Amino acid sequence: MKVAAGNEAALRWPGIFRLGLVQAALGAVVVLVTSTLNRVMVVEYSLPALLPGALVSLHYAVQLVRPRFGFGSDRGGRRTPWIIGGMAVLAAGGVLCSIATVLLHTHAGSGLALAIAGYAMVGIGVGAAGTSLLVLMASRVDDHRRAAAATIMWILMIAGFAVTSTVVGRFLDPFSPQRLIQVTAIAAASAFLIALAAVWNVERARGAAQREAAPRVAERNGSFTAALERVWRDPPTRAFTLFVFVSMLAYSAQELLLEPFSGLVFGYTLGASTKLSGSWHGAALIGMIGVGLLCSGRRRFGSLRQWTVGGCCASAAALASLGFASIVGPAWPLRLSVLALGISNGVFAVSAIGSMMELAHDGESGNAGVRMGLWGAAQAIAFAFGGVLGTAIVDSFRWLFGSPTAAFAIVFCVEALLFLAAAGLAARARSVRRFSSPTSSAVIA
């Protein structure tokens, strides 16, 4: 059984939880930018909803540079400087976004320029810190703890969303521009300090060995373009990159459609639609915890690859059931389908992250950061386009057929097919490795 390189430095549960706090800090700043400031622009300042949508897409587009950040951390041999630096840029970008939001209401030109810079900084910070965090976790967590580690990271990210939204929402009432900037600055600074404390000395035990190995890795890797080309030539890496893109495209598209679907087709009220969305999130959490428990420890039930493929297939079946629900109408047990979708999505999400950590070091040594960055870029592209494409297709078919029923049925079935395609790509990402040379599966230091 493969374990983290340098097993004496492998992370135990407290260390895994510490790194999970970095993910929570990342989520805390991101939710402010993508949710709170979104609402302020549209509701308090009556700006067109397209504006925050375009800015959020910008923060995803900027993350195309993730492979370059991964390459930088590969050459340096340490991940924590990139995590700390990324969190600093992210926190500063979050504050800049709040200032830009206020300026958009009074000085549109200056506010827009500042918003573009701020949202770009958020994307750069997430890319630098998030990529290096996953590589660090992948290199320091033993195989039998990876599923649980992925679960802990995902749950703490959701906790970061929830706690920040609740606390910030409380202090933003009554709303004022000055209060918005102050609260955002305090939240961003707190997130940075939490991340700084979480990674402090986490690489100390292996720092000397990493610094000694870094020049050899840098000499072997050469330029970033050469390293990226070698990583892309690896069949399992390429297959997993396509898997990440296809699966996240389906995942991000469905997220924006569930509440409108329940309202337009099933006649749910706003409150009922919100509760249905909450049921989906709760079921996803159950799926995540289930995989973390069943696929961790010395005696595991199935591999991460099997859970990833199974989660994709189950998500496809649940989405197909929603397609049938569109045709059947209110007689269909919608809540049951939504619960099945949530559990399946939770299983898929955690096992995919665990597989990502597993595969990051399952190739040519010294390129784990580039490999992880490539997958992060694929995810960012999928999230940038998924929601827009899903809603655009629904609108197009509603106009074409004059009814939302057929539109949602078609979109859900297309998403189901995407998840089935993702299942095939996930299976191929590991099966191709069996025919690789023995040296290609080395675990890097």
Secondary structure, DSSP 8 states (H G I E B T S, - for coil): ----SSGGG---HHHHHHHHHHHHHHHHHHHIIIIIHHHIIIIIS---THHHHHHHHHHHHGGGGHHHHHHHHHHHS-SHHHHHHHHHHHHHHHHHHHHHHHHHHH-HHHHHHHHHHHHHHHHHHHHHHHHHHHHHHHHHS-GGGHHHHHHHHHHHHHHHHHHHHHHHHHHT-S--HHHHHHHHHHHHHHHHHHHHHHHTTTTGGGHHHHHHHHHHHHHHH-SHHHHHHHHHHSHHHHHHHHHHHHHHHHHHHHHTTHHHHHHHHH---HHHHHHHHHHHHHHHHHHHHHHHHHT-SSS-SS-HHHHHHHHHHHHHHHHHHHHHHHHH-TTS-HHHHHHHHHHHHHHHHHHHHHHHHHHHTSSSTT-HHHHHHHHHHHHHHHHHHHHHHHHHHHHHHHHHHSSHHHHHHHHHHHHHHHHHHHHHHHHHHHHGGGGS-GGGG----
